[in-house]
């Protein structure tokens, strides 16, 4: 893998209703089917190269542990796999992940290990925009709900052809960082970090019975009204 390639990190619940005594099986809630399933939970990494080649890299079982000393989160497993990869490859890569990976400390770990990252924002994710406050006569950071960004960018997306993306400038994320005070005591502070907020049209995937070609599939946009 070389600079600009992608590592896709994901977790997958594989239902296994007949394995009663397999140690890495447990009851978990499947958000896609809205039900609890007896399954194994895999945290995986997949390589996606610029030339289109894709192949699996590594995986770990996530298991429930009653002992607090033995508990490991899915983020811990993802870090372990990426750290193993860093032992033999130092390229500047992207890590693409789902919303459940949205953890600021994990993002900081990725940046410290020379990874870039991309993920979907959660509905309750707090973003910030740097604006000029005329009363205070200086620039200040204002909270911004991610749900409002698609509404803001929608007129420009509608005017562009399907399957396109649009960058939203001036978006920041508040990220914690560790530092020391005068007496040498560690303390956690917050800093505003610029992020690339991206809006994109969603293209419906053709079903296996559809005769519609991929390039002819209509792009759609979900507009969420607010009060």
C-alpha positions as CSV (number, residue, x, y, z in Angstrom):
1,X,0.0,0.0,0.0
2,X,1.2,3.5,-0.9
3,X,0.2,7.1,0.1
4,X,-3.5,7.8,-0.5
5,X,-4.7,4.2,-0.3
6,X,-7.5,3.3,2.1
7,X,-8.0,0.9,5.0
8,X,-11.7,0.3,5.6
9,X,-12.4,-0.6,9.2
10,X,-15.7,-2.2,10.1
11,X,-17.5,-4.5,12.6
12,X,-19.7,-7.3,11.4
13,X,-22.2,-9.4,13.3
14,X,-22.4,-12.9,11.8
15,X,-25.4,-14.8,13.2
16,X,-24.5,-18.3,14.4
17,X,-27.7,-19.8,15.9
18,X,-26.4,-23.4,16.3
19,X,-23.1,-22.8,18.1
20,X,-24.1,-22.9,21.7
21,X,-20.7,-23.5,23.3
22,X,-18.4,-21.5,21.0
23,X,-16.6,-19.1,23.4
24,X,-16.6,-16.0,21.1
25,X,-20.4,-16.1,20.5
26,X,-22.8,-13.8,22.4
27,X,-26.2,-12.0,22.2
28,X,-25.9,-8.7,20.5
29,X,-28.5,-6.2,19.1
30,X,-28.4,-6.0,15.3
31,X,-29.4,-2.4,14.4
32,X,-30.1,-3.3,10.7
33,X,-32.7,-6.0,11.6
34,X,-33.8,-4.4,14.9
35,X,-33.4,-7.6,16.8
36,X,-31.0,-9.5,19.1
37,X,-29.0,-12.2,17.5
38,X,-26.7,-15.0,18.8
39,X,-23.6,-14.2,16.8
40,X,-19.9,-13.6,16.5
41,X,-18.8,-10.0,16.3
42,X,-15.8,-9.4,13.9
43,X,-13.8,-6.2,13.8
44,X,-12.1,-6.2,10.4
45,X,-9.8,-4.2,8.2
46,X,-10.0,-4.1,4.4
47,X,-7.5,-2.7,1.9
48,X,-8.8,-0.5,-0.9
49,X,-6.1,0.6,-3.3
50,X,-6.2,3.5,-5.8
51,X,-6.0,1.0,-8.7
52,X,-9.3,-0.6,-7.6
53,X,-7.9,-3.7,-6.0
54,X,-9.6,-4.7,-2.7
55,X,-8.6,-7.4,-0.3
56,X,-9.1,-8.4,3.4
57,X,-6.2,-7.6,5.8
58,X,-6.9,-8.7,9.3
59,X,-9.7,-9.3,11.8
60,X,-10.3,-9.7,15.5
61,X,-13.1,-11.3,17.6
62,X,-14.8,-8.9,19.9
63,X,-16.2,-10.8,23.0
64,X,-18.0,-9.8,26.1
65,X,-15.9,-10.1,29.3
66,X,-17.2,-10.0,32.8
67,X,-13.8,-9.2,34.3
68,X,-13.1,-5.5,33.9
69,X,-9.4,-6.2,33.5
70,X,-10.1,-8.4,30.4
71,X,-12.6,-6.0,28.7
72,X,-11.4,-4.7,25.3
73,X,-13.4,-2.3,23.2
74,X,-13.8,-2.5,19.4
75,X,-11.7,0.6,19.2
76,X,-8.9,-1.2,21.0
77,X,-9.1,-4.0,18.5
78,X,-9.0,-1.6,15.6
79,X,-5.9,0.1,17.1
80,X,-4.2,-3.2,17.5
81,X,-4.7,-4.1,13.9
82,X,-3.6,-0.7,12.6
83,X,-0.6,-0.7,14.9
84,X,0.4,-4.1,13.6
85,X,0.2,-2.8,10.0
86,X,2.4,0.2,11.0
87,X,5.2,-2.1,11.9
88,X,5.9,-2.9,8.2
89,X,4.3,0.0,6.3
90,X,4.7,3.7,7.0
91,X,2.7,5.2,4.1
92,X,0.2,8.0,4.7
93,X,-3.1,6.2,4.4
94,X,-6.8,6.9,4.9
95,X,-8.9,5.0,7.5
96,X,-12.6,4.9,6.5
97,X,-15.1,3.8,9.1
98,X,-18.7,3.8,10.3
99,X,-20.3,6.1,12.8
100,X,-19.6,3.9,15.8
101,X,-15.9,4.6,15.3
102,X,-16.6,8.3,15.9
103,X,-14.4,8.8,19.0
104,X,-12.2,11.9,19.3
105,X,-9.5,10.1,21.2
106,X,-9.4,7.4,18.4
107,X,-9.1,10.2,15.8
108,X,-6.1,11.7,17.7
109,X,-4.5,8.2,17.9
110,X,-4.9,7.9,14.1
111,X,-3.3,11.3,13.5
112,X,-0.4,10.5,15.9
113,X,0.2,7.4,13.8
114,X,0.3,9.1,10.5
115,X,-3.3,8.1,9.4
116,X,-5.9,10.4,7.9
117,X,-9.5,9.5,8.6
118,X,-13.0,9.8,7.2
119,X,-16.4,8.9,8.8
120,X,-20.0,9.8,8.8
121,X,-21.1,12.4,11.5
122,X,-23.7,11.3,14.0
123,X,-26.8,13.3,14.5
124,X,-25.7,14.5,17.9
125,X,-22.1,15.3,16.8
126,X,-21.3,18.9,17.7
127,X,-19.4,20.8,15.0
128,X,-18.3,24.4,15.1
129,X,-18.1,27.2,12.6
130,X,-15.8,30.2,13.0
131,X,-17.8,33.4,12.5
132,X,-17.3,37.1,13.2
133,X,-19.3,38.4,16.2
134,X,-20.0,42.1,15.6
135,X,-20.9,42.7,19.3
136,X,-17.6,41.3,20.6
137,X,-15.8,42.5,17.5
138,X,-13.8,39.3,17.0
139,X,-14.2,35.8,15.6
140,X,-15.8,33.1,17.7
141,X,-16.7,29.5,17.4
142,X,-20.4,28.8,17.1
143,X,-22.0,25.3,17.6
144,X,-23.5,23.8,14.5
145,X,-25.7,20.7,14.2
146,X,-24.6,18.3,11.4
147,X,-28.3,17.9,10.4
148,X,-28.4,21.5,9.3
149,X,-25.4,21.2,6.9
150,X,-27.3,19.2,4.2
151,X,-30.0,21.9,4.1
152,X,-27.4,24.6,3.7
153,X,-25.6,22.8,0.8
154,X,-28.7,21.4,-0.8
155,X,-29.3,24.2,-3.4
156,X,-25.8,23.8,-4.7
157,X,-26.0,20.0,-4.7
158,X,-29.2,20.1,-6.7
159,X,-27.6,22.2,-9.3
160,X,-24.7,19.8,-9.8
161,X,-24.9,16.5,-11.7
162,X,-25.6,13.2,-9.8
163,X,-22.9,11.4,-7.9
164,X,-21.0,14.5,-6.9
165,X,-19.6,15.8,-3.6
166,X,-19.3,19.3,-2.2
167,X,-17.0,20.6,0.5
168,X,-18.4,22.8,3.2
169,X,-15.7,25.2,4.3
170,X,-15.0,26.6,7.8
171,X,-16.0,23.6,9.9
172,X,-14.2,22.7,13.1
173,X,-14.3,19.8,15.6
174,X,-13.4,20.2,19.3
175,X,-10.7,17.7,20.2
176,X,-9.2,16.9,23.6
177,X,-5.4,16.9,24.1
178,X,-3.2,16.2,27.0
179,X,-0.8,18.8,28.4
180,X,1.0,19.8,31.6
181,X,0.3,22.7,34.0
182,X,3.1,24.5,35.8
183,X,3.5,22.0,38.6
184,X,3.9,19.2,36.0
185,X,0.4,17.8,36.6
186,X,-1.3,16.4,33.5
187,X,-4.5,18.0,32.4
188,X,-6.9,17.5,29.4
189,X,-7.7,20.6,27.4
190,X,-9.8,21.2,24.3
191,X,-8.7,22.7,20.9
192,X,-10.6,23.4,17.7
193,X,-9.3,21.4,14.7
194,X,-10.4,22.2,11.1
195,X,-12.1,19.2,9.4
196,X,-13.3,18.8,5.8
197,X,-17.0,18.5,6.0
198,X,-18.3,16.8,2.8
199,X,-21.9,16.6,1.5
200,X,-22.7,14.2,-1.3
201,X,-25.6,12.9,-3.3
202,X,-26.7,9.4,-2.6
203,X,-27.0,7.0,-5.5
204,X,-29.4,4.1,-5.2
205,X,-27.8,0.7,-5.8
206,X,-29.4,-1.4,-8.5
207,X,-30.9,-4.7,-7.3
208,X,-29.9,-8.0,-8.8
209,X,-33.1,-8.0,-10.8
210,X,-32.8,-4.5,-12.1
211,X,-31.8,-3.9,-15.7
212,X,-30.9,-0.3,-15.0
213,X,-27.2,0.4,-15.6
214,X,-25.2,1.9,-12.8
215,X,-24.5,5.1,-14.7
216,X,-28.3,5.5,-15.3
217,X,-29.3,5.1,-11.7
218,X,-31.0,8.3,-10.3
219,X,-29.3,10.1,-7.5
220,X,-31.5,11.0,-4.5
221,X,-31.2,13.5,-1.6
222,X,-32.8,13.1,1.7
223,X,-34.0,16.5,3.1
224,X,-34.6,16.6,6.8
225,X,-37.0,19.4,7.8
226,X,-36.5,21.1,11.2
227,X,-38.6,23.3,13.4
